[in-house]
Amino acid sequence: MTDGTPEMLKFECPRCHRETSARFYGPCEECREELIATLGGEARDVEVAEYEPKMNVTPNQVATKD
């Protein structure tokens, strides 16, 4: 039973292959900082077109029954 602190995993960094320890598996802190500096960008809102159903689908007979 733990006292509420997360367990640290010891593993080899998948990017630089140095031994590291972290709460989750992934790049070490140095690699993470480098990735954010080179690949990270500002978050932005992306406009998505409103969904419009296809018109080539014909309704079934039950749906068109009056």
Backbone hydrogen bonds in HBPLUS format (Angstrom, degrees):
<---DONOR---> <-ACCEPTOR-->    atom                        ^
c    i                          cat <-CA-CA->   ^        H-A-AA   ^      H-
h    n   atom  resd res      DA  || num        DHA   H-A  angle D-A-AA Bond
n    s   type  num  typ     dist DA aas  dist angle  dist       angle   num
A0009-LEU N   A0022-ALA O   2.71 MM  13  5.38 164.0  1.74 150.9 149.5     1
A0022-ALA N   A0009-LEU O   2.95 MM  13  5.38 141.7  2.10 143.4 153.7     2
A0011-PHE N   A0020-THR O   2.93 MM   9  5.66 163.6  1.96 160.4 165.8     3
A0020-THR N   A0011-PHE O   2.86 MM   9  5.66 158.3  1.91 167.4 173.7     4
A0013-CYS N   A0018-ARG O   2.84 MM   5  5.42 171.6  1.85 150.8 151.9     5
A0017-HIS N   A0013-CYS O   2.92 MM   4  4.66 138.8  2.10 128.5 136.5     6
A0032-ARG N   A0028-CYS O   2.86 MM   4  6.07 158.2  1.91 156.5 163.8     7
A0033-GLU N   A0029-GLU O   2.97 MM   4  6.17 157.8  2.02 149.0 153.8     8
A0034-GLU N   A0030-GLU O   3.05 MM   4  6.28 156.0  2.11 144.9 151.6     9
A0035-LEU N   A0031-CYS O   2.87 MM   4  6.08 158.3  1.92 151.4 157.1    10
A0036-ILE N   A0032-ARG O   3.00 MM   4  6.21 158.3  2.05 147.9 153.5    11
A0037-ALA N   A0033-GLU O   2.99 MM   4  6.17 154.8  2.05 144.1 151.2    12
A0038-THR N   A0034-GLU O   2.98 MM   4  6.18 152.0  2.06 148.2 155.3    13
A0039-LEU N   A0035-LEU O   2.75 MM   4  5.52 161.6  1.78 148.7 155.1    14
A0040-GLY N   A0036-ILE O   2.96 MM   4  4.37 133.6  2.18 108.3 120.0    15
